[in-house]
Amino acid sequence: MSIPLRVHESAIRVRYAETDRMGFLHHSQYFVYFELGRTEMLRAQGIAYKEIEDAGHFLVVVKLDCKYKLPARYDDLLTLRTTLVRTTPVRIEHRYELLRQEQLLAEGASTLACVDREGRLQPIPETLRMDENEQD
């Protein structure tokens, strides 16, 4: 059994298509970046999200929020810090910090539930569970 990563950082360059007319990163893109953080965290552990789904486990978003502090701009190089906060038998909680150098631009959180192909709750795979002693 692998132990889930606790924190993972992803580098993201803001693309022109992700900005509004003022050149700011559109608010909807922050959630896309959060998803990228979750999937890249899994990939860094040697787990492909596709493999999880192929095994019949689907992680659906049940709660998602973002607090915007400062705007990101076209061509900014950002760091997304994704933190695995807690797991329960059927849920996974993450926290996100989007930074430009050391400047906090946004922070967010998500809760994912594990369901089967019919949408019924099921236990999350063992490889995604954290040790209870490590949880915040």
N, C-alpha and C positions, 0 to 999 in steps of 0.2 A: 504494500500500500504506500503510495507517495503522500508526502505531507504537503498540503496546499501552500503556495507562496502567500506571505502575509502582505507584502507591498511590492508593487511593480510600477516602473516608470516607462512611459512611451513618449517618444518625440513625435510631434505633429507640426507640420507646416500649414498655416492657413492658406487655403487655395482661393483663387478669385471667385470661383463659382459658389463658395460658401459664405460670401459676404453680401451685405446689402448695398444700397446706392451710396452710402457714406463710407464704404470700405471697411465696415465693422463686421466681425463674425456674426452671422445671423443667430438669434437666440436658439432656434431649433437645432442648430448644429452641435451645441454643447452635449445634447443627449446622444447624438451619433458618436461623438468623441468618447462619452462614458461607455458606450457599448464596445467601442474599439478597445478601451482599457481593459474591460472584462475579458474579451476574447484573447487579447495579447497576453494577459496574465496567465490564462490557461495554456496558451501556446508555449510560453516560457517554461511551463512545467512538463511539456511534452504531451499535452492533451489538446486535441482538436475538438472544437465545439461540435463539428459534424459527427465525430465519433460518439459523443454523448447522445446526440439525437438519433443516430443509427442504432444505438442500444435501447431506444425507446424512452429516453429521459429528455423532457423539454423544460427549459428554464424560462418561465414567463414573468414579465415585469408586473408586479402588483402594486409597487409604489416607487415613485421617481420624483426627485425634486432638485432644484438648482437655485443657488443664491448668486446673483451676478454682482460682482464688485467693481470691475473695470473692464472696458471693452478690449477684445483682441482685434487685431487689424490684419488686413491682407498682407501676406508674406511673413507674418510673425512666426518665429520658431518657438513653439510652446512645449512644455513638459506636462503631461498628464500623470499624476500620481494616483494610482488605484490601490485602495487598501481593503483587504478582506477583513471585515469587522467581526462578523459572527455567522455561525451556521446553526440551524436547528435541524431536527429530523427532516423537515420538508422545505426550509427556506435558507437563502443566502443573502447576507447584507454586505453592501460595499459602500465605501466613502470615496469621494473624488476631490482632488485639488488640481485646478488648471493654473499653471504658472507661466509667466514670461520672465525668464531668469528667476529671480527670487520673489517677484511680485505676484501676489495671489489675485487672479482675475475672476475666478468663480470656484465655488465649492458645491458639491452635490452629494446625493445619497440615493441608493436604490435597494429595493428588496425584490428578490426573485423567488418564485415558488416552483417546485419541481412537480410536473404533471406527466401523465402518460398520454398516449396518442388520442385518448377520448377526453382529455382535459381533467381527469381525476387526480387529486393529490396523490403523490407517491414519495417514498423516501428518496432523498438525494443520494447519488452514488457515493460510495465510501471514499473514493479518490478526491471528492470535493469537500469533504467534511474536515473542519479544523478540530484540534484537540480542545476540549472544554476549558482547560487551564490557560490557553492562549487567547481566549476571547476577551474583548473589551468589556 
